[in-house]
Amino acid sequence: MAEEVRAEMVGSVLRVEVAEGDVVGVADSLVILESMKMEIPVHPEVGGTVERIAVSEGDVVQEGDLLVVLA
C-alpha cells in the first residue's frame, strides 16, 4: 500500500532531500519547506521506499499538495 506524504502548510520547496529508490524511516527528512523565513522538514509517518517525488526545488505548494509517495 502506497503512503502519500502531503504538505501540511503553504510554502516553497527549498530542498528535496531524497531520491526515488531511497529507503527512509520516520526520522528522515524527505523535503525541506520554507514558509515565513522558516525551514520546515517534512518527515514520513511510516518508513518505506521512495516511489515517486512529486515536487521540485522552487515549487510553491499548498496545504494538502502531494510531495512524496512511499511504497
All heavy atoms as TSV, in Angstrom:
chain	resi	resn	atom	element	x	y	z
A	1	MET	N	N	0.854	-1.180	0.000
A	1	MET	CA	C	0.000	0.000	0.000
A	1	MET	C	C	0.896	1.238	0.000
A	1	MET	O	O	1.802	1.364	0.809
A	1	MET	CB	C	-0.898	-0.032	1.239
A	1	MET	CG	C	-1.642	1.260	1.504
A	1	MET	SD	S	-3.158	1.537	0.624
A	1	MET	CE	C	-4.310	0.500	1.426
A	2	ALA	N	N	0.637	2.144	-0.902
A	2	ALA	CA	C	1.441	3.368	-1.008
A	2	ALA	C	C	1.051	4.357	0.089
A	2	ALA	O	O	-0.114	4.457	0.471
A	2	ALA	CB	C	1.248	4.000	-2.376
A	3	GLU	N	N	2.036	5.059	0.590
A	3	GLU	CA	C	1.834	6.093	1.605
A	3	GLU	C	C	2.122	7.434	0.953
A	3	GLU	O	O	3.215	7.666	0.437
A	3	GLU	CB	C	2.792	5.853	2.775
A	3	GLU	CG	C	2.793	6.944	3.825
A	3	GLU	CD	C	1.571	6.926	4.729
A	3	GLU	OE1	O	0.868	5.906	4.779
A	3	GLU	OE2	O	1.330	7.943	5.379
A	4	GLU	N	N	1.129	8.317	0.947
A	4	GLU	CA	C	1.305	9.649	0.361
A	4	GLU	C	C	1.705	10.636	1.448
A	4	GLU	O	O	1.049	10.722	2.487
A	4	GLU	CB	C	0.019	10.108	-0.316
A	4	GLU	CG	C	-0.367	9.259	-1.511
A	4	GLU	CD	C	-1.616	9.745	-2.212
A	4	GLU	OE1	O	-2.391	10.532	-1.608
A	4	GLU	OE2	O	-1.829	9.345	-3.369
A	5	VAL	N	N	2.772	11.364	1.197
A	5	VAL	CA	C	3.221	12.401	2.119
A	5	VAL	C	C	2.800	13.730	1.505
A	5	VAL	O	O	3.191	14.045	0.375
A	5	VAL	CB	C	4.744	12.345	2.341
A	5	VAL	CG1	C	5.180	13.446	3.285
A	5	VAL	CG2	C	5.155	10.970	2.862
A	6	ARG	N	N	2.000	14.493	2.237
A	6	ARG	CA	C	1.436	15.739	1.716
A	6	ARG	C	C	1.897	16.937	2.545
A	6	ARG	O	O	2.262	16.795	3.712
A	6	ARG	CB	C	-0.089	15.663	1.711
A	6	ARG	CG	C	-0.586	14.559	0.763
A	6	ARG	CD	C	-2.078	14.561	0.592
A	6	ARG	NE	N	-2.469	13.593	-0.424
A	6	ARG	CZ	C	-2.581	13.870	-1.720
A	6	ARG	NH1	N	-2.332	15.089	-2.153
A	6	ARG	NH2	N	-2.948	12.932	-2.575
A	7	ALA	N	N	1.856	18.101	1.924
A	7	ALA	CA	C	2.252	19.338	2.607
A	7	ALA	C	C	1.227	19.665	3.690
A	7	ALA	O	O	0.025	19.558	3.460
A	7	ALA	CB	C	2.346	20.480	1.603
A	8	GLU	N	N	1.719	20.074	4.838
A	8	GLU	CA	C	0.832	20.451	5.933
A	8	GLU	C	C	0.625	21.956	5.997
A	8	GLU	O	O	-0.120	22.447	6.848
A	8	GLU	CB	C	1.390	19.937	7.259
A	8	GLU	CG	C	1.409	18.421	7.321
A	8	GLU	CD	C	1.874	17.894	8.666
A	8	GLU	OE1	O	2.127	18.706	9.583
A	8	GLU	OE2	O	1.991	16.667	8.788
A	9	MET	N	N	1.290	22.687	5.081
A	9	MET	CA	C	1.159	24.146	5.064
A	9	MET	C	C	1.558	24.674	3.693
A	9	MET	O	O	2.132	23.951	2.885
A	9	MET	CB	C	2.064	24.772	6.124
A	9	MET	CG	C	3.544	24.567	5.838
A	9	MET	SD	S	4.597	25.108	7.170
A	9	MET	CE	C	4.180	23.901	8.404
A	10	VAL	N	N	1.259	25.922	3.457
A	10	VAL	CA	C	1.693	26.600	2.237
A	10	VAL	C	C	3.168	26.943	2.391
A	10	VAL	O	O	3.611	27.377	3.453
A	10	VAL	CB	C	0.873	27.895	2.025
A	10	VAL	CG1	C	1.394	28.675	0.828
A	10	VAL	CG2	C	-0.600	27.570	1.859
A	11	GLY	N	N	3.945	26.715	1.348
A	11	GLY	CA	C	5.363	27.044	1.412
A	11	GLY	C	C	6.048	26.780	0.090
A	11	GLY	O	O	5.434	26.323	-0.870
A	12	SER	N	N	7.333	27.060	0.065
A	12	SER	CA	C	8.162	26.792	-1.106
A	12	SER	C	C	9.052	25.594	-0.803
A	12	SER	O	O	9.513	25.427	0.323
A	12	SER	CB	C	9.054	27.993	-1.421
A	12	SER	OG	O	8.279	29.119	-1.728
A	13	VAL	N	N	9.293	24.779	-1.825
A	13	VAL	CA	C	10.186	23.640	-1.662
A	13	VAL	C	C	11.612	24.172	-1.727
A	13	VAL	O	O	12.076	24.610	-2.774
A	13	VAL	CB	C	9.947	22.572	-2.746
A	13	VAL	CG1	C	10.927	21.419	-2.576
A	13	VAL	CG2	C	8.505	22.072	-2.696
A	14	LEU	N	N	12.283	24.178	-0.583
A	14	LEU	CA	C	13.658	24.668	-0.502
A	14	LEU	C	C	14.635	23.596	-0.986
A	14	LEU	O	O	15.525	23.873	-1.781
A	14	LEU	CB	C	13.973	25.085	0.936
A	14	LEU	CG	C	15.285	25.780	1.190
A	14	LEU	CD1	C	15.361	27.096	0.411
A	14	LEU	CD2	C	15.460	26.057	2.678
A	15	ARG	N	N	14.439	22.350	-0.496
A	15	ARG	CA	C	15.306	21.233	-0.884
A	15	ARG	C	C	14.512	19.934	-0.897
A	15	ARG	O	O	13.663	19.723	-0.034
A	15	ARG	CB	C	16.457	21.058	0.113
A	15	ARG	CG	C	17.564	22.054	-0.029
A	15	ARG	CD	C	18.786	21.696	0.820
A	15	ARG	NE	N	18.501	21.369	2.213
A	15	ARG	CZ	C	18.366	22.263	3.185
A	15	ARG	NH1	N	18.446	23.556	2.931
A	15	ARG	NH2	N	18.151	21.874	4.423
A	16	VAL	N	N	14.842	19.082	-1.850
A	16	VAL	CA	C	14.367	17.697	-1.840
A	16	VAL	C	C	15.536	16.879	-1.320
A	16	VAL	O	O	16.614	16.895	-1.894
A	16	VAL	CB	C	13.943	17.231	-3.255
A	16	VAL	CG1	C	13.538	15.768	-3.225
A	16	VAL	CG2	C	12.806	18.108	-3.792
A	17	GLU	N	N	15.332	16.182	-0.210
A	17	GLU	CA	C	16.420	15.520	0.496
A	17	GLU	C	C	16.582	14.045	0.136
A	17	GLU	O	O	17.496	13.396	0.646
A	17	GLU	CB	C	16.180	15.634	2.009
A	17	GLU	CG	C	16.009	17.070	2.461
A	17	GLU	CD	C	17.192	17.554	3.250
A	17	GLU	OE1	O	17.318	17.165	4.403
A	17	GLU	OE2	O	17.981	18.319	2.676
A	18	VAL	N	N	15.675	13.501	-0.676
A	18	VAL	CA	C	15.721	12.080	-1.022
A	18	VAL	C	C	15.659	11.910	-2.538
A	18	VAL	O	O	15.356	12.856	-3.258
A	18	VAL	CB	C	14.546	11.303	-0.368
A	18	VAL	CG1	C	14.689	11.281	1.137
A	18	VAL	CG2	C	13.209	11.883	-0.782
A	19	ALA	N	N	15.939	10.699	-2.984
A	19	ALA	CA	C	15.821	10.347	-4.402
A	19	ALA	C	C	14.920	9.126	-4.512
A	19	ALA	O	O	14.758	8.368	-3.546
A	19	ALA	CB	C	17.197	10.037	-4.985
A	20	GLU	N	N	14.318	8.945	-5.677
A	20	GLU	CA	C	13.499	7.764	-5.888
A	20	GLU	C	C	14.351	6.523	-5.665
A	20	GLU	O	O	15.499	6.456	-6.088
A	20	GLU	CB	C	12.888	7.783	-7.288
A	20	GLU	CG	C	11.846	8.878	-7.426
A	20	GLU	CD	C	11.189	8.938	-8.791
A	20	GLU	OE1	O	11.524	8.132	-9.666
A	20	GLU	OE2	O	10.336	9.818	-8.977
A	21	GLY	N	N	13.794	5.563	-4.940
A	21	GLY	CA	C	14.516	4.333	-4.615
A	21	GLY	C	C	15.153	4.343	-3.238
A	21	GLY	O	O	15.532	3.288	-2.730
A	22	ASP	N	N	15.274	5.521	-2.610
A	22	ASP	CA	C	15.847	5.599	-1.262
A	22	ASP	C	C	14.920	4.926	-0.251
A	22	ASP	O	O	13.696	5.039	-0.350
A	22	ASP	CB	C	16.053	7.051	-0.820
A	22	ASP	CG	C	17.214	7.736	-1.502
A	22	ASP	OD1	O	17.921	7.080	-2.296
A	22	ASP	OD2	O	17.397	8.952	-1.255
A	23	VAL	N	N	15.505	4.260	0.729
A	23	VAL	CA	C	14.748	3.692	1.840
A	23	VAL	C	C	14.818	4.698	2.988
A	23	VAL	O	O	15.906	5.137	3.367
A	23	VAL	CB	C	15.318	2.326	2.272
A	23	VAL	CG1	C	14.585	1.788	3.487
A	23	VAL	CG2	C	15.235	1.339	1.112
A	24	VAL	N	N	13.641	5.073	3.520
A	24	VAL	CA	C	13.576	6.104	4.558
A	24	VAL	C	C	12.803	5.607	5.771
A	24	VAL	O	O	11.982	4.704	5.671
A	24	VAL	CB	C	12.926	7.407	4.018
A	24	VAL	CG1	C	13.756	8.008	2.912
A	24	VAL	CG2	C	11.507	7.162	3.543
A	25	GLY	N	N	13.100	6.227	6.905
A	25	GLY	CA	C	12.394	5.944	8.151
A	25	GLY	C	C	11.707	7.199	8.645
A	25	GLY	O	O	11.838	8.276	8.058
A	26	VAL	N	N	10.996	7.072	9.761
A	26	VAL	CA	C	10.217	8.197	10.279
A	26	VAL	C	C	11.081	9.371	10.733
A	26	VAL	O	O	10.600	10.498	10.797
A	26	VAL	CB	C	9.275	7.757	11.424
A	26	VAL	CG1	C	8.225	6.796	10.916
A	26	VAL	CG2	C	10.046	7.137	12.570
A	27	ALA	N	N	12.345	9.140	11.008
A	27	ALA	CA	C	13.225	10.223	11.445
A	27	ALA	C	C	13.875	10.961	10.272
A	27	ALA	O	O	14.483	12.008	10.452
A	27	ALA	CB	C	14.309	9.685	12.367
A	28	ASP	N	N	13.726	10.407	9.063
A	28	ASP	CA	C	14.370	11.014	7.890
A	28	ASP	C	C	13.552	12.176	7.333
A	28	ASP	O	O	12.328	12.112	7.269
A	28	ASP	CB	C	14.565	9.971	6.795
A	28	ASP	CG	C	15.553	8.888	7.190
A	28	ASP	OD1	O	16.551	9.232	7.857
A	28	ASP	OD2	O	15.325	7.721	6.845
A	29	SER	N	N	14.249	13.205	6.906
A	29	SER	CA	C	13.617	14.353	6.271
A	29	SER	C	C	13.502	14.073	4.774
A	29	SER	O	O	14.482	13.708	4.130
A	29	SER	CB	C	14.473	15.594	6.522
A	29	SER	OG	O	13.970	16.692	5.812
A	30	LEU	N	N	12.300	14.217	4.229
A	30	LEU	CA	C	12.070	13.976	2.810
A	30	LEU	C	C	12.250	15.249	1.993
A	30	LEU	O	O	12.886	15.253	0.945
A	30	LEU	CB	C	10.655	13.438	2.582
A	30	LEU	CG	C	10.274	12.171	3.344
A	30	LEU	CD1	C	8.825	11.826	3.085
A	30	LEU	CD2	C	11.193	11.030	2.968
A	31	VAL	N	N	11.656	16.321	2.496
A	31	VAL	CA	C	11.639	17.616	1.807
A	31	VAL	C	C	11.796	18.698	2.862
A	31	VAL	O	O	11.315	18.542	3.988
A	31	VAL	CB	C	10.291	17.805	1.056
A	31	VAL	CG1	C	10.164	19.182	0.443
A	31	VAL	CG2	C	10.105	16.735	-0.014
A	32	ILE	N	N	12.455	19.794	2.510
A	32	ILE	CA	C	12.506	20.968	3.386
A	32	ILE	C	C	11.637	22.037	2.741
A	32	ILE	O	O	11.875	22.447	1.599
A	32	ILE	CB	C	13.947	21.507	3.551
A	32	ILE	CG1	C	14.898	20.434	4.074
A	32	ILE	CG2	C	13.956	22.744	4.446
A	32	ILE	CD1	C	14.636	19.984	5.484
A	33	LEU	N	N	10.607	22.464	3.469
A	33	LEU	CA	C	9.751	23.554	3.010
A	33	LEU	C	C	10.196	24.848	3.671
A	33	LEU	O	O	10.685	24.834	4.812
A	33	LEU	CB	C	8.286	23.289	3.369
A	33	LEU	CG	C	7.613	22.098	2.703
A	33	LEU	CD1	C	6.166	21.986	3.187
A	33	LEU	CD2	C	7.656	22.216	1.192
A	34	GLU	N	N	10.026	25.954	2.973
A	34	GLU	CA	C	10.302	27.265	3.550
A	34	GLU	C	C	8.993	28.033	3.599
A	34	GLU	O	O	8.276	28.134	2.604
A	34	GLU	CB	C	11.315	28.024	2.709
A	34	GLU	CG	C	11.655	29.381	3.295
A	34	GLU	CD	C	12.679	30.124	2.458
A	34	GLU	OE1	O	12.627	30.021	1.222
A	34	GLU	OE2	O	13.508	30.820	3.053
A	35	SER	N	N	8.672	28.521	4.778
A	35	SER	CA	C	7.456	29.298	4.984
A	35	SER	C	C	7.751	30.370	6.013
A	35	SER	O	O	8.257	30.069	7.095
A	35	SER	CB	C	6.331	28.382	5.471
A	35	SER	OG	O	5.143	29.097	5.623
A	36	MET	N	N	7.462	31.591	5.682
A	36	MET	CA	C	7.691	32.732	6.576
A	36	MET	C	C	9.119	32.751	7.103
A	36	MET	O	O	9.359	32.907	8.298
A	36	MET	CB	C	6.675	32.730	7.720
A	36	MET	CG	C	5.243	32.902	7.255
A	36	MET	SD	S	4.050	33.021	8.586
A	36	MET	CE	C	4.086	31.369	9.229
A	37	LYS	N	N	10.104	32.529	6.217
A	37	LYS	CA	C	11.541	32.564	6.534
A	37	LYS	C	C	11.985	31.424	7.449
A	37	LYS	O	O	13.088	31.438	7.976
A	37	LYS	CB	C	11.942	33.911	7.163
A	37	LYS	CG	C	11.582	35.115	6.335
A	37	LYS	CD	C	12.521	35.272	5.194
A	37	LYS	CE	C	12.212	36.574	4.465
A	37	LYS	NZ	N	12.818	36.667	3.194
A	38	MET	N	N	11.114	30.425	7.656
A	38	MET	CA	C	11.470	29.277	8.484
A	38	MET	C	C	11.641	28.054	7.598
A	38	MET	O	O	10.922	27.886	6.619
A	38	MET	CB	C	10.382	28.995	9.524
A	38	MET	CG	C	10.259	30.060	10.578
A	38	MET	SD	S	8.892	29.796	11.742
A	38	MET	CE	C	8.939	28.074	12.057
A	39	GLU	N	N	12.599	27.203	7.933
A	39	GLU	CA	C	12.790	25.937	7.232
A	39	GLU	C	C	12.081	24.835	8.007
A	39	GLU	O	O	12.346	24.641	9.192
A	39	GLU	CB	C	14.277	25.622	7.092
A	39	GLU	CG	C	15.010	26.591	6.193
A	39	GLU	CD	C	16.470	26.213	5.976
A	39	GLU	OE1	O	16.877	25.097	6.342
A	39	GLU	OE2	O	17.198	27.063	5.438
A	40	ILE	N	N	11.169	24.133	7.331
A	40	ILE	CA	C	10.372	23.105	7.986
A	40	ILE	C	C	10.644	21.759	7.319
A	40	ILE	O	O	10.297	21.565	6.152
A	40	ILE	CB	C	8.862	23.430	7.902
A	40	ILE	CG1	C	8.579	24.765	8.589
A	40	ILE	CG2	C	8.030	22.332	8.527
A	40	ILE	CD1	C	8.254	25.869	7.671
A	41	PRO	N	N	11.265	20.812	8.037
A	41	PRO	CA	C	11.482	19.479	7.464
A	41	PRO	C	C	10.178	18.684	7.446
A	41	PRO	O	O	9.367	18.787	8.370
A	41	PRO	CB	C	12.502	18.845	8.407
A	41	PRO	CG	C	12.366	19.582	9.689
A	41	PRO	CD	C	11.850	20.954	9.359
A	42	VAL	N	N	9.985	17.912	6.391
A	42	VAL	CA	C	8.803	17.049	6.269
A	42	VAL	C	C	9.275	15.607	6.435
A	42	VAL	O	O	10.144	15.144	5.699
A	42	VAL	CB	C	8.122	17.239	4.894
A	42	VAL	CG1	C	6.945	16.287	4.756
A	42	VAL	CG2	C	7.680	18.683	4.712
A	43	HIS	N	N	8.698	14.918	7.430
A	43	HIS	CA	C	9.051	13.533	7.744
A	43	HIS	C	C	7.874	12.624	7.410
A	43	HIS	O	O	6.718	13.027	7.554
A	43	HIS	CB	C	9.377	13.390	9.238
A	43	HIS	CG	C	10.488	14.267	9.692
A	43	HIS	ND1	N	11.812	13.925	9.540
A	43	HIS	CD2	C	10.492	15.488	10.288
A	43	HIS	CE1	C	12.576	14.893	10.031
A	43	HIS	NE2	N	11.796	15.853	10.485
A	44	PRO	N	N	8.151	11.379	7.015
A	44	PRO	CA	C	7.050	10.444	6.772
A	44	PRO	C	C	6.478	9.927	8.090
A	44	PRO	O	O	7.165	9.913	9.101
A	44	PRO	CB	C	7.724	9.313	5.997
A	44	PRO	CG	C	9.137	9.321	6.481
A	44	PRO	CD	C	9.455	10.781	6.739
A	45	GLU	N	N	5.203	9.502	8.054
A	45	GLU	CA	C	4.598	8.908	9.247
A	45	GLU	C	C	5.007	7.453	9.402
A	45	GLU	O	O	4.964	6.902	10.496
A	45	GLU	CB	C	3.079	9.035	9.184
A	45	GLU	CG	C	2.613	10.470	9.345
A	45	GLU	CD	C	1.106	10.588	9.432
A	45	GLU	OE1	O	0.411	9.575	9.635
A	45	GLU	OE2	O	0.619	11.715	9.291
A	46	VAL	N	N	5.381	6.818	8.275
A	46	VAL	CA	C	5.866	5.433	8.293
A	46	VAL	C	C	7.085	5.340	7.390
A	46	VAL	O	O	7.257	6.164	6.500
A	46	VAL	CB	C	4.785	4.431	7.809
A	46	VAL	CG1	C	3.587	4.430	8.732
A	46	VAL	CG2	C	4.370	4.717	6.382
A	47	GLY	N	N	7.917	4.355	7.632
A	47	GLY	CA	C	9.071	4.147	6.772
A	47	GLY	C	C	8.673	3.470	5.474
A	47	GLY	O	O	7.573	2.937	5.347
A	48	GLY	N	N	9.582	3.500	4.507
A	48	GLY	CA	C	9.314	2.847	3.237
A	48	GLY	C	C	10.354	3.219	2.202
A	48	GLY	O	O	11.379	3.819	2.516
A	49	THR	N	N	10.060	2.887	0.965
A	49	THR	CA	C	10.933	3.207	-0.160
A	49	THR	C	C	10.304	4.330	-0.964
A	49	THR	O	O	9.105	4.282	-1.256
A	49	THR	CB	C	11.116	1.965	-1.062
A	49	THR	OG1	O	11.669	0.913	-0.273
A	49	THR	CG2	C	12.057	2.270	-2.219
A	50	VAL	N	N	11.107	5.335	-1.311
A	50	VAL	CA	C	10.595	6.461	-2.088
A	50	VAL	C	C	10.242	5.957	-3.487
A	50	VAL	O	O	11.108	5.511	-4.236
A	50	VAL	CB	C	11.631	7.606	-2.169
A	50	VAL	CG1	C	11.103	8.741	-3.037
A	50	VAL	CG2	C	11.977	8.116	-0.772
A	51	GLU	N	N	8.960	5.996	-3.804
A	51	GLU	CA	C	8.464	5.524	-5.096
A	51	GLU	C	C	8.395	6.664	-6.112
A	51	GLU	O	O	8.686	6.480	-7.280
A	51	GLU	CB	C	7.081	4.905	-4.902
A	51	GLU	CG	C	6.493	4.254	-6.122
A	51	GLU	CD	C	5.201	3.544	-5.787
A	51	GLU	OE1	O	5.255	2.395	-5.310
A	51	GLU	OE2	O	4.127	4.152	-5.998
A	52	ARG	N	N	7.980	7.849	-5.627
A	52	ARG	CA	C	7.839	8.987	-6.540
A	52	ARG	C	C	8.012	10.289	-5.772
A	52	ARG	O	O	7.544	10.425	-4.638
A	52	ARG	CB	C	6.449	8.971	-7.187
A	52	ARG	CG	C	6.227	10.095	-8.179
A	52	ARG	CD	C	5.011	9.850	-9.067
A	52	ARG	NE	N	3.749	10.021	-8.398
A	52	ARG	CZ	C	3.021	11.149	-8.447
A	52	ARG	NH1	N	3.443	12.182	-9.119
A	52	ARG	NH2	N	1.872	11.213	-7.823
A	53	ILE	N	N	8.692	11.237	-6.396
A	53	ILE	CA	C	8.825	12.584	-5.844
A	53	ILE	C	C	7.976	13.490	-6.725
A	53	ILE	O	O	8.193	13.571	-7.934
A	53	ILE	CB	C	10.290	13.035	-5.827
A	53	ILE	CG1	C	11.118	12.093	-4.950
A	53	ILE	CG2	C	10.403	14.482	-5.339
A	53	ILE	CD1	C	12.600	12.284	-5.046
A	54	ALA	N	N	7.007	14.149	-6.126
A	54	ALA	CA	C	6.017	14.914	-6.891
A	54	ALA	C	C	6.342	16.406	-6.973
A	54	ALA	O	O	5.588	17.151	-7.598
A	54	ALA	CB	C	4.629	14.706	-6.279
A	55	VAL	N	N	7.427	16.851	-6.336
A	55	VAL	CA	C	7.781	18.270	-6.339
A	55	VAL	C	C	9.248	18.445	-6.700
A	55	VAL	O	O	10.029	17.503	-6.642
A	55	VAL	CB	C	7.513	18.931	-4.963
A	55	VAL	CG1	C	6.032	18.963	-4.640
A	55	VAL	CG2	C	8.295	18.221	-3.862
A	56	SER	N	N	9.592	19.658	-7.072
A	56	SER	CA	C	10.979	20.028	-7.365
A	56	SER	C	C	11.340	21.242	-6.534
A	56	SER	O	O	10.457	21.989	-6.091
A	56	SER	CB	C	11.128	20.383	-8.847
A	56	SER	OG	O	10.805	19.297	-9.663
A	57	GLU	N	N	12.633	21.451	-6.350
A	57	GLU	CA	C	13.085	22.630	-5.622
A	57	GLU	C	C	12.562	23.876	-6.321
A	57	GLU	O	O	12.575	23.969	-7.547
A	57	GLU	CB	C	14.606	22.637	-5.535
A	57	GLU	CG	C	15.119	21.515	-4.661
A	57	GLU	CD	C	16.630	21.460	-4.546
A	57	GLU	OE1	O	17.309	22.380	-5.027
A	57	GLU	OE2	O	17.124	20.490	-3.962
A	58	GLY	N	N	12.045	24.815	-5.520
A	58	GLY	CA	C	11.499	26.057	-6.054
A	58	GLY	C	C	9.989	26.031	-6.243
A	58	GLY	O	O	9.373	27.079	-6.401
A	59	ASP	N	N	9.381	24.834	-6.226
A	59	ASP	CA	C	7.919	24.746	-6.364
A	59	ASP	C	C	7.243	25.388	-5.159
A	59	ASP	O	O	7.741	25.310	-4.031
A	59	ASP	CB	C	7.458	23.288	-6.443
A	59	ASP	CG	C	7.780	22.617	-7.761
A	59	ASP	OD1	O	8.262	23.303	-8.687
A	59	ASP	OD2	O	7.539	21.392	-7.866
A	60	VAL	N	N	6.084	25.994	-5.399
A	60	VAL	CA	C	5.246	26.509	-4.316
A	60	VAL	C	C	4.127	25.500	-4.116
A	60	VAL	O	O	3.460	25.100	-5.072
A	60	VAL	CB	C	4.670	27.895	-4.661
A	60	VAL	CG1	C	3.701	28.359	-3.580
A	60	VAL	CG2	C	5.795	28.905	-4.834
A	61	VAL	N	N	3.956	25.049	-2.872
A	61	VAL	CA	C	2.935	24.051	-2.564
A	61	VAL	C	C	1.875	24.648	-1.646
A	61	VAL	O	O	2.151	25.554	-0.856
A	61	VAL	CB	C	3.547	22.781	-1.930
A	61	VAL	CG1	C	4.465	22.077	-2.917
A	61	VAL	CG2	C	4.287	23.092	-0.643
A	62	GLN	N	N	0.690	24.106	-1.788
A	62	GLN	CA	C	-0.435	24.487	-0.935
A	62	GLN	C	C	-0.661	23.371	0.081
A	62	GLN	O	O	-0.232	22.226	-0.118
A	62	GLN	CB	C	-1.696	24.673	-1.783
A	62	GLN	CG	C	-1.573	25.693	-2.880
A	62	GLN	CD	C	-1.286	27.091	-2.368
A	62	GLN	OE1	O	-1.909	27.549	-1.423
A	62	GLN	NE2	N	-0.321	27.768	-2.972
A	63	GLU	N	N	-1.361	23.671	1.148
A	63	GLU	CA	C	-1.681	22.654	2.141
A	63	GLU	C	C	-2.415	21.510	1.453
A	63	GLU	O	O	-3.363	21.731	0.697
A	63	GLU	CB	C	-2.558	23.265	3.240
A	63	GLU	CG	C	-2.876	22.304	4.354
A	63	GLU	CD	C	-3.688	22.959	5.465
A	63	GLU	OE1	O	-3.769	24.187	5.513
A	63	GLU	OE2	O	-4.214	22.197	6.280
A	64	GLY	N	N	-1.950	20.291	1.673
A	64	GLY	CA	C	-2.576	19.110	1.096
A	64	GLY	C	C	-1.960	18.640	-0.216
A	64	GLY	O	O	-2.300	17.560	-0.703
A	65	ASP	N	N	-1.053	19.433	-0.806
A	65	ASP	CA	C	-0.415	19.013	-2.051
A	65	ASP	C	C	0.491	17.800	-1.833
A	65	ASP	O	O	1.150	17.702	-0.799
A	65	ASP	CB	C	0.430	20.148	-2.656
A	65	ASP	CG	C	-0.399	21.219	-3.334
A	65	ASP	OD1	O	-1.642	21.075	-3.412
A	65	ASP	OD2	O	0.196	22.219	-3.786
A	66	LEU	N	N	0.515	16.912	-2.807
A	66	LEU	CA	C	1.342	15.718	-2.743
A	66	LEU	C	C	2.812	16.081	-2.876
A	66	LEU	O	O	3.202	16.835	-3.777
A	66	LEU	CB	C	0.955	14.743	-3.863
A	66	LEU	CG	C	1.725	13.434	-3.931
A	66	LEU	CD1	C	1.476	12.590	-2.673
A	66	LEU	CD2	C	1.341	12.666	-5.173
A	67	LEU	N	N	3.646	15.565	-1.973
A	67	LEU	CA	C	5.081	15.792	-2.008
A	67	LEU	C	C	5.838	14.544	-2.469
A	67	LEU	O	O	6.602	14.578	-3.413
A	67	LEU	CB	C	5.604	16.222	-0.624
A	67	LEU	CG	C	4.993	17.480	-0.020
A	67	LEU	CD1	C	5.500	17.681	1.395
A	67	LEU	CD2	C	5.257	18.692	-0.886
A	68	VAL	N	N	5.588	13.424	-1.761
A	68	VAL	CA	C	6.327	12.194	-1.998
A	68	VAL	C	C	5.378	11.015	-1.809
A	68	VAL	O	O	4.479	11.049	-0.968
A	68	VAL	CB	C	7.511	12.065	-0.998
A	68	VAL	CG1	C	8.239	10.747	-1.145
A	68	VAL	CG2	C	8.478	13.228	-1.146
A	69	VAL	N	N	5.597	9.953	-2.607
A	69	VAL	CA	C	4.867	8.706	-2.433
A	69	VAL	C	C	5.868	7.636	-2.003
A	69	VAL	O	O	6.912	7.459	-2.637
A	69	VAL	CB	C	4.158	8.266	-3.741
A	69	VAL	CG1	C	3.469	6.932	-3.555
A	69	VAL	CG2	C	3.159	9.325	-4.195
A	70	LEU	N	N	5.543	6.937	-0.909
A	70	LEU	CA	C	6.374	5.846	-0.409
A	70	LEU	C	C	5.687	4.517	-0.682
A	70	LEU	O	O	4.461	4.419	-0.617
A	70	LEU	CB	C	6.595	5.982	1.106
A	70	LEU	CG	C	7.272	7.248	1.597
A	70	LEU	CD1	C	7.330	7.239	3.120
A	70	LEU	CD2	C	8.642	7.390	1.016
A	71	ALA	N	N	6.473	3.505	-0.983
A	71	ALA	CA	C	5.927	2.160	-1.199
A	71	ALA	C	C	6.265	1.291	-0.003
A	71	ALA	O	O	7.215	1.541	0.704
A	71	ALA	CB	C	6.498	1.554	-2.471
